[in-house]
Amino acid sequence: MNFDNYKVIPNYQTNKTDLFTADEEDILACEKILNLTFDEDYKEYVLQYGSGIMGGTYVRMFLPETIMLTLDEWRKRITEYWFWDEGKEVLTKDEVLKSIRIGDTFDGDEIIFLNNQYYILARYSEMIYKAGNTLEETITWLCSSGILTEAFSEREFEPFDPEELINKL
């Protein structure tokens, strides 16, 4: 992934640019426990930037630890509140429940990863969108497609403490 266009900006609450990144061991442990392999873009992202919001404060990616700590509760919520029937041509409910949530958007759309593909569970519709084969394609789709939000070109990254995120999820 080309991160050269991203600019780290201070956290709006702390006014600091401290990064909360993952390390190789975190990634490998998550891959082993969940029996998957993340794409190189995701690995590069969590190693270089970590926990935060990017793309003009729109896209929030989760660290491996956050994925694992919130996965059971997320699957329980998806089971209970399933409403993406219009997207069943893209993924069925059973397939979504085999996926992992690796991020979300400011608007509440959820970014999921299954079989080396990224998908979006739309918050305000019953659609599921295939967003890309890599994290870079997915972020580009989210920020540029104009489907879930108006297209924008900002590529800033605002770091935040993953502990705060886990408490909110």
C-alpha positions as CSV (number, residue, x, y, z in Angstrom):
1,M,0.0,0.0,0.0
2,N,1.2,3.5,-0.7
3,F,1.0,5.4,2.6
4,D,3.1,8.3,1.2
5,N,-0.1,10.3,0.7
6,Y,-1.2,10.0,4.3
7,K,-0.5,12.7,6.8
8,V,-0.6,12.0,10.6
9,I,-2.6,14.7,12.4
10,P,-2.9,15.2,16.1
11,N,-5.7,13.4,18.0
12,Y,-8.5,15.9,18.6
13,Q,-8.8,15.1,22.3
14,T,-5.1,14.8,23.3
15,N,-3.5,17.0,20.6
16,K,-0.8,14.3,20.3
17,T,0.4,12.3,17.3
18,D,1.6,9.2,19.3
19,L,0.9,6.1,17.3
20,F,-0.5,2.9,18.8
21,T,0.8,0.2,16.4
22,A,0.7,-3.6,16.3
23,D,3.8,-5.7,16.1
24,E,4.6,-8.8,14.0
25,E,3.8,-11.1,16.9
26,D,0.3,-9.6,17.3
27,I,-0.5,-10.1,13.7
28,L,0.9,-13.7,13.6
29,A,-1.1,-14.6,16.8
30,C,-4.3,-13.3,15.4
31,E,-3.8,-15.1,12.1
32,K,-3.1,-18.3,13.9
33,I,-6.0,-18.1,16.3
34,L,-8.5,-17.1,13.6
35,N,-7.0,-19.4,10.9
36,L,-6.5,-16.7,8.3
37,T,-3.8,-14.6,6.6
38,F,-4.2,-10.9,6.4
39,D,-3.2,-9.2,3.1
40,E,0.1,-7.3,3.1
41,D,-1.7,-3.9,3.0
42,Y,-3.4,-4.6,6.3
43,K,-0.2,-5.8,7.9
44,E,1.7,-2.7,6.7
45,Y,-1.1,-0.4,7.9
46,V,-1.2,-1.8,11.5
47,L,2.6,-1.9,11.7
48,Q,3.0,1.7,10.4
49,Y,-0.1,3.5,11.6
50,G,-2.0,1.2,14.0
51,S,-5.1,2.4,15.8
52,G,-6.8,5.5,14.4
53,I,-9.1,7.0,11.8
54,M,-8.0,7.7,8.3
55,G,-9.3,9.2,5.1
56,G,-10.5,12.5,6.5
57,T,-11.7,10.9,9.8
58,Y,-13.9,8.4,8.0
59,V,-12.3,4.9,8.0
60,R,-11.3,3.2,11.2
61,M,-9.2,0.0,11.1
62,F,-8.8,-2.3,14.1
63,L,-5.6,-3.8,15.5
64,P,-5.4,-7.6,15.6
65,E,-6.0,-7.5,19.4
66,T,-9.2,-5.4,19.0
67,I,-10.4,-7.8,16.3
68,M,-10.0,-10.8,18.6
69,L,-11.4,-9.1,21.7
70,T,-14.6,-8.0,20.0
71,L,-15.2,-10.8,17.5
72,D,-17.6,-12.9,19.6
73,E,-19.8,-10.0,20.6
74,W,-19.8,-8.7,17.0
75,R,-21.0,-12.1,15.7
76,K,-23.6,-12.3,18.3
77,R,-24.9,-8.8,17.3
78,I,-24.9,-9.7,13.6
79,T,-26.8,-12.9,14.4
80,E,-29.4,-11.0,16.4
81,Y,-29.8,-7.9,14.2
82,W,-29.2,-9.3,10.7
83,F,-30.8,-7.1,8.0
84,W,-28.6,-7.4,4.9
85,D,-30.9,-9.5,2.8
86,E,-30.5,-7.4,-0.3
87,G,-26.8,-8.2,-0.2
88,K,-27.3,-12.0,-0.1
89,E,-26.0,-12.3,-3.7
90,V,-22.7,-11.0,-2.4
91,L,-22.6,-12.8,0.9
92,T,-25.0,-14.9,2.8
93,K,-25.6,-14.5,6.5
94,D,-23.7,-17.7,7.2
95,E,-20.7,-16.4,5.2
96,V,-20.8,-13.1,7.1
97,L,-20.8,-15.0,10.4
98,K,-17.6,-16.7,9.2
99,S,-15.9,-13.4,8.4
100,I,-14.1,-11.1,10.8
101,R,-14.8,-7.4,11.3
102,I,-11.6,-5.5,10.8
103,G,-12.9,-2.0,10.8
104,D,-15.8,0.4,10.4
105,T,-16.7,3.9,9.2
106,F,-17.7,7.0,11.0
107,D,-21.2,6.3,9.7
108,G,-21.3,2.8,11.2
109,D,-20.7,0.7,8.0
110,E,-18.7,-2.3,8.9
111,I,-15.6,-3.5,7.1
112,I,-15.3,-7.3,7.1
113,F,-12.7,-9.7,5.8
114,L,-13.5,-13.2,4.4
115,N,-11.5,-15.5,2.0
116,N,-8.9,-12.7,1.3
117,Q,-11.6,-10.3,0.2
118,Y,-12.9,-7.1,1.9
119,Y,-16.7,-6.4,2.1
120,I,-18.8,-3.6,3.6
121,L,-22.0,-4.2,5.5
122,A,-23.8,-0.9,4.9
123,R,-25.3,0.8,7.9
124,Y,-28.2,2.6,6.2
125,S,-29.2,-0.1,3.7
126,E,-29.6,-3.8,3.4
127,M,-26.7,-4.0,0.9
128,I,-23.4,-5.8,1.2
129,Y,-20.6,-4.4,-1.1
130,K,-17.4,-6.1,-2.3
131,A,-14.9,-3.4,-1.7
132,G,-11.6,-4.9,-2.7
133,N,-9.0,-7.6,-2.6
134,T,-6.6,-5.5,-0.6
135,L,-6.9,-2.9,2.1
136,E,-5.7,-0.2,-0.3
137,E,-8.5,-1.1,-2.8
138,T,-11.0,-1.1,0.1
139,I,-10.0,2.3,1.5
140,T,-10.0,3.8,-2.0
141,W,-13.5,2.3,-2.6
142,L,-14.8,3.7,0.7
143,C,-13.4,7.2,0.1
144,S,-13.9,7.5,-3.6
145,S,-16.8,5.5,-4.8
146,G,-19.5,7.9,-3.6
147,I,-21.8,5.0,-2.6
148,L,-21.7,5.2,1.2
149,T,-20.6,8.8,1.5
150,E,-19.8,11.7,-0.7
151,A,-16.4,11.1,-2.3
152,F,-13.5,12.9,-0.8
153,S,-9.7,13.2,-1.3
154,E,-8.5,13.8,2.3
155,R,-5.9,11.2,3.4
156,E,-5.2,12.1,6.9
157,F,-4.6,9.7,9.8
158,E,-5.7,10.6,13.4
159,P,-4.3,8.1,16.0
160,F,-6.2,7.0,19.1
161,D,-5.7,4.7,22.0
162,P,-7.1,1.2,21.1
163,E,-8.2,0.7,24.7
164,E,-10.7,3.6,24.3
165,L,-12.0,1.8,21.2
166,I,-12.4,-1.5,22.8
167,N,-14.4,0.1,25.6
168,K,-16.8,1.7,23.1
169,L,-17.3,-1.4,20.9
